Amino acid sequence: MKFKLSVHAKDVMENRNIIADWVYNILDNPSVVIKIKEDEVHLYGIIDEYNARCLKVVVNPLKSLVITTYFDRKMKKKGCK
């Protein structure tokens, strides 16, 4: 499924130095998937190039839209692999 980046996602990616390839890699192959509700899913993956930090990508699968993305310290401790 092809996802588009929301304006907010583009802004936070620029402000937080998150590379689009990282986001798309997690979309294609997430380590952890948590369905919050029908229109909100959280995807996680480790970014080795960024000190093995855990990147969270929040999507709306109904609209094929990336809502936001950020490095999640709490999830790293819980087992983002």
DSSP file (Angstrom, degrees, kcal/mol; ACC not computed):
  #  RESIDUE AA STRUCTURE BP1 BP2  ACC     N-H-->O    O-->H-N    N-H-->O    O-->H-N    TCO  KAPPA ALPHA  PHI   PSI    X-CA   Y-CA   Z-CA
    1    1 A M              0   0    0      0, 0.0     2,-0.4     0, 0.0    63,-0.0   0.000 360.0 360.0 360.0 133.1    0.0    0.0    0.0
    2    2 A K        -     0   0    0     63,-0.0     2,-0.4     0, 0.0     0, 0.0  -0.725 360.0-159.8 -86.7 129.2    1.3    3.4   -0.9
    3    3 A F        -     0   0    0     -2,-0.4     2,-0.3    62,-0.1    62,-0.2  -0.880   4.5-147.7-109.4 142.2    1.3    6.0    1.8
    4    4 A K  E     -a   65   0A   0     60,-2.7    62,-3.3    -2,-0.4     2,-0.5  -0.756  21.8-117.5-100.1 153.8    1.4    9.8    1.4
    5    5 A L  E     -a   66   0A   0     -2,-0.3    62,-0.1    60,-0.2    60,-0.0  -0.790  25.1-132.7 -91.1 130.1    3.0   12.1    3.9
    6    6 A S     >  -     0   0    0     60,-2.1     4,-2.4    -2,-0.5     5,-0.2  -0.315  27.0-107.8 -70.7 164.4    0.8   14.6    5.6
    7    7 A V  H  > S+     0   0    0      1,-0.2     4,-2.3     2,-0.2     5,-0.1   0.912 123.1  51.6 -58.7 -43.0    1.9   18.2    5.8
    8    8 A H  H  > S+     0   0    0      1,-0.2     4,-2.7     2,-0.2     5,-0.3   0.925 108.0  50.9 -61.1 -45.2    2.5   17.7    9.5
    9    9 A A  H  > S+     0   0    0     57,-0.4     4,-2.3    58,-0.2    -1,-0.2   0.914 110.2  49.7 -60.3 -43.1    4.6   14.6    8.9
   10   10 A K  H  X S+     0   0    0     -4,-2.4     4,-2.0     2,-0.2    -1,-0.2   0.914 111.6  49.6 -61.2 -42.7    6.8   16.4    6.4
   11   11 A D  H  X S+     0   0    0     -4,-2.3     4,-2.6     1,-0.2    -2,-0.2   0.937 112.9  44.5 -62.9 -47.8    7.3   19.3    8.8
   12   12 A V  H  X S+     0   0    0     -4,-2.7     4,-2.3     1,-0.2     6,-0.2   0.861 110.4  55.5 -69.1 -32.9    8.3   17.1   11.7
   13   13 A M  H  <>S+     0   0    0     -4,-2.3     5,-2.5    -5,-0.3     4,-0.4   0.921 111.5  44.2 -62.9 -42.3   10.6   15.0    9.5
   14   14 A E  H ><5S+     0   0    0     -4,-2.0     3,-0.8     3,-0.2    -2,-0.2   0.931 116.5  45.7 -66.6 -45.4   12.4   18.1    8.5
   15   15 A N  H 3<5S+     0   0    0     -4,-2.6    -2,-0.2     1,-0.2    -1,-0.2   0.797 119.7  40.3 -68.9 -29.2   12.6   19.5   12.1
   16   16 A R  T 3<5S-     0   0    0     -4,-2.3    -1,-0.2    -5,-0.2    -2,-0.2   0.270 108.8-117.3-105.6  10.0   13.7   16.2   13.6
   17   17 A N  T < 5 +     0   0    0     -3,-0.8     2,-0.6    -4,-0.4    -3,-0.2   0.890  56.0 160.8  55.5  43.5   16.1   15.1   10.8
   18   18 A I      < -     0   0    0     -5,-2.5     2,-0.3    -6,-0.2    -1,-0.2  -0.866  34.5-135.6 -98.1 123.6   14.0   12.1    9.9
   19   19 A I    >>  -     0   0    0     -2,-0.6     4,-1.4     1,-0.1     3,-0.9  -0.585   9.2-131.6 -83.1 137.3   14.8   10.7    6.5
   20   20 A A  H 3> S+     0   0    0     -2,-0.3     4,-2.7     1,-0.3     5,-0.2   0.852 105.9  61.1 -57.1 -37.8   11.9    9.7    4.3
   21   21 A D  H 3> S+     0   0    0      1,-0.2     4,-2.4     2,-0.2    -1,-0.3   0.867 101.4  53.7 -58.8 -36.2   13.6    6.4    3.4
   22   22 A W  H <> S+     0   0    0     -3,-0.9     4,-1.9     2,-0.2    -1,-0.2   0.936 110.1  46.8 -62.1 -45.6   13.5    5.5    7.1
   23   23 A V  H  X S+     0   0    0     -4,-1.4     4,-2.3     1,-0.2    -2,-0.2   0.935 113.8  47.1 -62.5 -47.1    9.8    6.1    7.2
   24   24 A Y  H  X S+     0   0    0     -4,-2.7     4,-2.0     1,-0.2    -1,-0.2   0.843 108.8  55.2 -67.4 -32.5    9.1    4.2    4.1
   25   25 A N  H  X S+     0   0    0     -4,-2.4     4,-2.2    -5,-0.2    -1,-0.2   0.901 110.0  46.4 -64.4 -39.5   11.2    1.2    5.3
   26   26 A I  H  < S+     0   0    0     -4,-1.9    -2,-0.2     2,-0.2    -1,-0.2   0.882 109.8  54.0 -70.0 -37.6    9.1    1.0    8.4
   27   27 A L  H  < S+     0   0    0     -4,-2.3    -1,-0.2     1,-0.2    -2,-0.2   0.897 115.7  40.2 -60.1 -39.6    5.9    1.3    6.4
   28   28 A D  H  < S+     0   0    0     -4,-2.0    -2,-0.2     1,-0.2    -1,-0.2   0.816 135.9  13.3 -78.4 -32.1    7.1   -1.7    4.3
   29   29 A N  S  < S-     0   0    0     -4,-2.2    -1,-0.2    -5,-0.2    -2,-0.2  -0.493  75.5-177.1-148.7  70.4    8.6   -3.7    7.1
   30   30 A P        -     0   0    0      0, 0.0    15,-0.2     0, 0.0     3,-0.1  -0.390  22.4-149.4 -72.5 148.7    7.7   -2.7   10.7
   31   31 A S  S    S+     0   0    0     13,-3.0     2,-0.4     1,-0.3    14,-0.2   0.849  87.4  20.5 -78.7 -38.5    9.1   -4.4   13.7
   32   32 A V  E     -B   44   0A   0     12,-1.3    12,-2.3     2,-0.0     2,-0.4  -0.993  66.0-167.9-134.8 138.0    6.0   -3.7   15.8
   33   33 A V  E     -B   43   0A   0     -2,-0.4     2,-0.5    10,-0.2    10,-0.2  -0.994   5.0-177.1-128.2 124.7    2.5   -2.9   14.7
   34   34 A I  E     -B   42   0A   0      8,-2.8     8,-3.0    -2,-0.4     2,-0.7  -0.967  15.5-150.6-124.9 115.8   -0.1   -1.6   17.2
   35   35 A K  E     +B   41   0A   0     -2,-0.5     6,-0.2     6,-0.2     3,-0.1  -0.764  17.7 175.6 -86.0 115.2   -3.6   -1.0   16.0
   36   36 A I  E     -     0   0A   0      4,-2.0     2,-0.3    -2,-0.7    -1,-0.2   0.904  67.5 -29.9 -84.1 -48.6   -5.1    1.8   18.1
   37   37 A K  E >  S-B   40   0A   0      3,-1.9     3,-1.9     1,-0.0    -1,-0.4  -0.915  78.9 -76.8-156.8 179.7   -8.3    2.1   16.2
   38   38 A E  T 3  S+     0   0    0      1,-0.3    24,-0.2    -2,-0.3     3,-0.1   0.836 130.7  35.2 -56.3 -36.0   -9.6    1.6   12.7
   39   39 A D  T 3  S+     0   0    0      1,-0.1     2,-0.3    22,-0.1    -1,-0.3   0.173 113.3  63.6-107.2  18.5   -8.1    4.8   11.5
   40   40 A E  E <   +B   37   0A   0     -3,-1.9    -4,-2.0    20,-0.1    -3,-1.9  -0.918  52.6 166.7-146.7 118.2   -4.9    4.9   13.6
   41   41 A V  E     -BC  35  59A   0     18,-2.4    18,-2.7    -2,-0.3     2,-0.5  -0.994  22.2-147.1-130.7 136.0   -2.1    2.4   13.5
   42   42 A H  E     -BC  34  58A   0     -8,-3.0    -8,-2.8    -2,-0.4     2,-0.4  -0.903  15.2-169.9-105.1 127.5    1.4    2.8   15.1
   43   43 A L  E     -BC  33  57A   0     14,-2.6    14,-3.1    -2,-0.5     2,-0.3  -0.922   4.1-167.6-116.8 141.6    4.4    1.2   13.4
   44   44 A Y  E     +BC  32  56A   0    -12,-2.3   -13,-3.0    -2,-0.4   -12,-1.3  -0.933  12.5 160.9-130.8 151.7    7.8    0.9   14.9
   45   45 A G  E     - C   0  55A   0     10,-1.4    10,-3.2    -2,-0.3     2,-0.4  -0.962  37.5-107.8-164.1 153.3   11.3    0.1   13.7
   46   46 A I  E     - C   0  54A   0     -2,-0.3     2,-0.8     8,-0.2     8,-0.2  -0.678  21.6-150.8 -85.2 135.3   14.9    0.5   14.7
   47   47 A I  E > > - C   0  53A   0      6,-3.0     3,-1.6    -2,-0.4     6,-1.1  -0.871  11.2-174.4-106.4  97.2   17.0    2.9   12.7
   48   48 A D  G >>5S+     0   0    0     -2,-0.8     3,-0.7     1,-0.3     4,-0.5   0.858  82.3  59.7 -60.4 -37.5   20.6    1.6   12.9
   49   49 A E  G 345S+     0   0    0      1,-0.3    -1,-0.3     2,-0.2    -2,-0.0   0.594 103.3  54.6 -68.6  -9.4   22.0    4.7   11.1
   50   50 A Y  G X45S-     0   0    0     -3,-1.6     3,-1.0     3,-0.2    -1,-0.3  -0.416 135.9 -75.8-123.2  54.8   20.6    6.8   14.0
   51   51 A N  T <45S-     0   0    0     -3,-0.7    -3,-0.2     1,-0.2    -2,-0.2   0.804  82.5 -70.6  58.3  34.1   22.2    5.1   17.0
   52   52 A A  T 3<<S+     0   0    0     -5,-0.9    -1,-0.2    -4,-0.5    -4,-0.2   0.846  85.2 166.1  54.2  39.2   19.7    2.2   16.8
   53   53 A R  E <   -C   47   0A   0     -6,-1.1    -6,-3.0    -3,-1.0     2,-0.6  -0.492  40.3-110.3 -82.8 156.9   16.9    4.5   17.9
   54   54 A C  E     -C   46   0A   0     -8,-0.2    18,-2.7    18,-0.2     2,-0.5  -0.780  28.7-156.7 -92.5 119.5   13.2    3.4   17.7
   55   55 A L  E     -CD  45  71A   0    -10,-3.2   -10,-1.4    -2,-0.6     2,-0.5  -0.845   3.1-155.3 -99.3 128.8   11.2    5.4   15.1
   56   56 A K  E     -CD  44  70A   0     14,-3.3    14,-1.9    -2,-0.5     2,-0.5  -0.875   6.8-169.0-102.8 132.5    7.5    5.5   15.5
   57   57 A V  E     -CD  43  69A   0    -14,-3.1   -14,-2.6    -2,-0.5     2,-0.5  -0.981   6.4-158.1-123.6 118.4    5.3    6.1   12.4
   58   58 A V  E     +CD  42  68A   0     10,-2.6     9,-2.9    -2,-0.5    10,-1.2  -0.851  20.1 179.0 -98.8 124.9    1.6    6.9   13.0
   59   59 A V  E     -CD  41  66A   0    -18,-2.7   -18,-2.4    -2,-0.5     7,-0.2  -0.879  34.8-141.3-126.6 156.1   -0.6    6.2   10.0
   60   60 A N  E >>> - D   0  65A   0      5,-3.0     5,-2.0    -2,-0.3     3,-0.8  -0.932  19.7-170.1-108.6 101.2   -4.2    6.4    9.0
   61   61 A P  T 345S+     0   0    0      0, 0.0    -1,-0.1     0, 0.0   -22,-0.1   0.766  81.3  63.1 -67.4 -23.7   -4.6    3.2    6.9
   62   62 A L  T 345S+     0   0    0      1,-0.2   -23,-0.1   -24,-0.2   -22,-0.0   0.837 116.8  29.2 -68.1 -31.3   -8.1    4.3    5.7
   63   63 A K  T <45S-     0   0    0     -3,-0.8    -1,-0.2     2,-0.2   -59,-0.2   0.377 104.8-124.9-106.1   1.4   -6.6    7.3    3.9
   64   64 A S  T  <5 +     0   0    0     -4,-0.7   -60,-2.7     1,-0.2     2,-0.4   0.939  64.3 144.5  50.9  51.1   -3.1    5.8    3.3
   65   65 A L  E   < -aD   4  60A   0     -5,-2.0    -5,-3.0   -62,-0.2     2,-0.6  -0.971  54.2-138.1-129.1 131.5   -1.7    8.8    5.1
   66   66 A V  E     -aD   5  59A   0    -62,-3.3   -60,-2.1    -2,-0.4   -57,-0.4  -0.797  21.1-174.8 -83.3 120.6    1.3    9.2    7.4
   67   67 A I  E     -     0   0A   0     -9,-2.9     2,-0.3    -2,-0.6   -58,-0.2   0.924  58.2 -27.5 -83.8 -49.9    0.1   11.4   10.2
   68   68 A T  E     - D   0  58A   0    -10,-1.2   -10,-2.6   -60,-0.1    -1,-0.3  -0.961  51.5-156.8-158.4 169.2    3.4   11.9   12.2
   69   69 A T  E     + D   0  57A   0     -2,-0.3     2,-0.3   -12,-0.2   -12,-0.2  -0.975  20.0 150.7-155.1 143.3    6.7   10.3   13.0
   70   70 A Y  E     - D   0  56A   0    -14,-1.9   -14,-3.3    -2,-0.3     2,-0.5  -0.981  49.5 -87.6-164.9 162.6    9.2   10.6   15.8
   71   71 A F  E     - D   0  55A   0     -2,-0.3     2,-0.7   -16,-0.2   -16,-0.2  -0.695  40.6-152.2 -81.0 128.1   11.8    8.8   17.8
   72   72 A D     >  -     0   0    0    -18,-2.7     4,-1.4    -2,-0.5   -18,-0.2  -0.865  17.5-178.3-110.4 102.1   10.1    7.0   20.7
   73   73 A R  H  > S+     0   0    0     -2,-0.7     4,-1.3     1,-0.2    -1,-0.2   0.860  83.3  55.8 -66.9 -36.3   12.4    6.4   23.7
   74   74 A K  H  > S+     0   0    0      1,-0.2     4,-1.0     2,-0.2     3,-0.2   0.910 106.5  49.3 -64.9 -41.7    9.7    4.6   25.7
   75   75 A M  H  >>S+     0   0    0      1,-0.2     5,-1.3     2,-0.2     4,-1.0   0.839 102.4  62.2 -69.1 -31.7    9.1    2.0   23.0
   76   76 A K  H ><5S+     0   0    0     -4,-1.4     3,-0.6     1,-0.2    -1,-0.2   0.903 106.0  46.7 -57.3 -41.1   12.9    1.3   22.7
   77   77 A K  H 3<5S+     0   0    0     -4,-1.3    -1,-0.2    -3,-0.2    -2,-0.2   0.754 109.8  54.7 -72.6 -24.9   12.8    0.2   26.3
   78   78 A K  H 3<5S-     0   0    0     -4,-1.0    -1,-0.2    -3,-0.2    -2,-0.2   0.556 131.4 -79.4 -88.8  -9.0    9.7   -1.9   25.7
   79   79 A G  T <<5 +     0   0    0     -4,-1.0     2,-0.7    -3,-0.6    -3,-0.2   0.765  56.8 172.6 118.3  34.0   11.2   -3.9   22.8
   80   80 A C      <       0   0    0     -5,-1.3    -1,-0.2     1,-0.2   -35,-0.1  -0.635 360.0 360.0 -69.0 113.8   11.2   -2.0   19.5
   81   81 A K              0   0    0     -2,-0.7    -1,-0.2   -37,-0.1   -36,-0.1   0.409 360.0 360.0-116.8 360.0   13.3   -4.4   17.4
